[in-house]
Amino acid sequence: MKYFSTRNTKLAFSFREAVLAGLAPDGGLFLPQNIPQVAERLSPSSSLVEIGNAIAQAFVEDEIPQHSREEIVQKTLSFPLPLVSLSKNISMLELFHGPTFAFKDFGARFLAGVLGYFSEGEQEPCTVLVATSGDTGGAVAQGFFGVAGTQVLLLYPKGRVSPLQEKQMTTLGGNVRACAIEGSFDDCQRLVKEAFLDKELLQRVRLSSANSINIARLLPQCFYHAFASQKLFSPDKKLIMVVPSGNYGNLCASVLARRMGFPLHAFLAASNANDIVPHYLATGDFSPRTSRRTLSNAMDVGHPSNFERLAALYDQDYTKMSAEIMGISISDEETTRQIKECFAETKRILDPHTAVGLAAIGHALEHEGTQACSDALFCLLATAHPAKFREALQGILPEEVPLPAELLALEEKATQYISLRAKIEDVKEMLLA
Ligand SMILES: *Cc1c(COP(=O)(O)O)cnc(C)c1O
C-alpha cells in the first residue's frame, strides 16, 4: 500500500516512510492511495483480533512480515472491549480498559509495536515527539516505555491536564521524558509541527510523531469501529457511530472503516464548546480559533489536526461530508446535566467526554425527530474511564468516583517533568540534549 499527502496526491510513500515521518514533507497528512474492501474478506462473526489482522494486512502488507504484524495486533488488543446496551437503540463501546483508561491506548500500542519493529537494527534511536491535551501522553508513555530503539518526548499544557493524566506521563522515566509547556494544547501542537519542519533538527535527530496525525495510530482505531459495526449489524437498522471528538482522528478512523465496507451508515461528531467542526458541518465555514477550556479537556482543540484528512476523504466536498456526518456541540452545562441524569437513572458514571456523546444523541433525536431516527441504532464511543476525570466529576455527582487499583498506585509515585516556554528553541534544546 502506498500513501499520499493530503497536499499532494501525486507523491507516494511506503507505510514505513509515512509512519516514520508522521507528517508529510509538505506539511500534509498521509492517507492510503486506495481503501481495500476488507469487510468482504471477513465473516460477520469475526473476532476483534481477526478484524485487526485483516485491516493491518490490507494497509501494512509485507512491510512488516505476517508473524510480526500479527504479534503487534495481538499486543495492541490485549485488553477487554465491552459493548454494552444503554437502551433499545443506544449501545456503548467501552474503549477505556487499556493501561491508561482511555481509547488512545489502541493507537499508542500499535504505533509503539510498529516503530519498535522499524527501529530494529538502527544505530540512532527513534525519538517520538508528542503534543498532548492529556490522554495521548499517558498512552504513548505506557505504549513506548521500555521499547528498544525508541525515545519519547511529551509536550503537554502546564496546569491544563488532570493530576492523574500528569502522573501517567511523568512517573515512568527511562526512555520517556515529559515537558510542561507554558501555553495551551494548540501551542504544544504548533511546536510539534514546527519541529517537523526544522531541517537542522531532522538532520540530527530521527524524529517521529505519535500524534493522531500518524497513520499508525489511525489504523488500529479502525479495528474497533469495524468490530462494533459487525456486532451491532441488523439489516433493518442504520448504525450511527457517535464519536466524542477533539482532533477528529477517531472520526477519521470510523470513516475509513466505512470505506472498507463495514456496515456503518453515518456519523455523529460530538464536540464540546470547541465547535469548529459542527460549525463547519452546519455552514461550510471552517474557522479554527483558540481553544476554550471545558470539562472534557481532551477535546479542547481549536484547530483540529485531522480535519485536513477528513476533508481529503470527502474530496474537499462540503456537501458530501455533511451528508454523512452530523455535528453537534454540547455545552458544559448540558454535559453536567447528562452526567447527573445518567447517574440518577442507571447509577452509571460517565466521564465528561462520553457524556458529550450521549448528550449529542439526545440532541439528534430531538432535532431529527424520533420518527426519522426510528430505524437508527446509535453506537456511542466511551472514550475514557470516569475515574480518569474524577476531579471534573466532583461536585457533579453525589459521591466520589472510585479509583481502580492501577490508578490508586499511581497517586503514590513521584512526578518528574521539565517546564518549557512555548518556543521552538526550548524544544529544540531538549531534543538535541
Ligand atoms: C483524545 C480524546 C478524545 C478526542 O479524540 P480525537 O480523535 O482527537 O477526536 C475524546 N475523548 C477522550 C477521552 C480523549 O482522550
The ligand as an SDF file (V2000), in Angstrom:
LIG
                    3D

 15 15  0  0  0  0  0  0  0  0999 V2000
   -8.4230   12.3130   22.6170 C   0  0  0  0  0  0  0  0  0  0  0  0
   -9.7430   12.1200   23.2230 C   0  0  0  0  0  0  0  0  0  0  0  0
  -10.9160   12.4360   22.5220 C   0  0  0  0  0  0  0  0  0  0  0  0
  -10.8840   13.0540   21.1440 C   0  0  0  0  0  0  0  0  0  0  0  0
  -10.4440   12.1630   20.1590 O   0  0  0  0  0  0  0  0  0  0  0  0
   -9.9750   12.7240   18.7170 P   0  0  0  0  0  0  0  0  0  0  0  0
   -9.5290   11.5200   17.9730 O   0  0  0  0  0  0  0  0  0  0  0  0
   -8.8450   13.6770   18.9870 O   0  0  0  0  0  0  0  0  0  0  0  0
  -11.1230   13.4060   18.1130 O   0  0  0  0  0  0  0  0  0  0  0  0
  -12.1260   12.1740   23.1320 C   0  0  0  0  0  0  0  0  0  0  0  0
  -12.1960   11.6590   24.3670 N   0  0  0  0  0  0  0  0  0  0  0  0
  -11.0950   11.3530   25.0770 C   0  0  0  0  0  0  0  0  0  0  0  0
  -11.2430   10.8130   26.4560 C   0  0  0  0  0  0  0  0  0  0  0  0
   -9.8340   11.5640   24.5300 C   0  0  0  0  0  0  0  0  0  0  0  0
   -8.7560   11.2620   25.2350 O   0  0  0  0  0  0  0  0  0  0  0  0
  1  2  1  0
  2  3  1  0
  2 14  2  0
  3  4  1  0
  3 10  2  0
  4  5  1  0
  5  6  1  0
  6  7  2  0
  6  8  1  0
  6  9  1  0
 10 11  1  0
 11 12  2  0
 12 13  1  0
 12 14  1  0
 14 15  1  0
M  END
$$$$
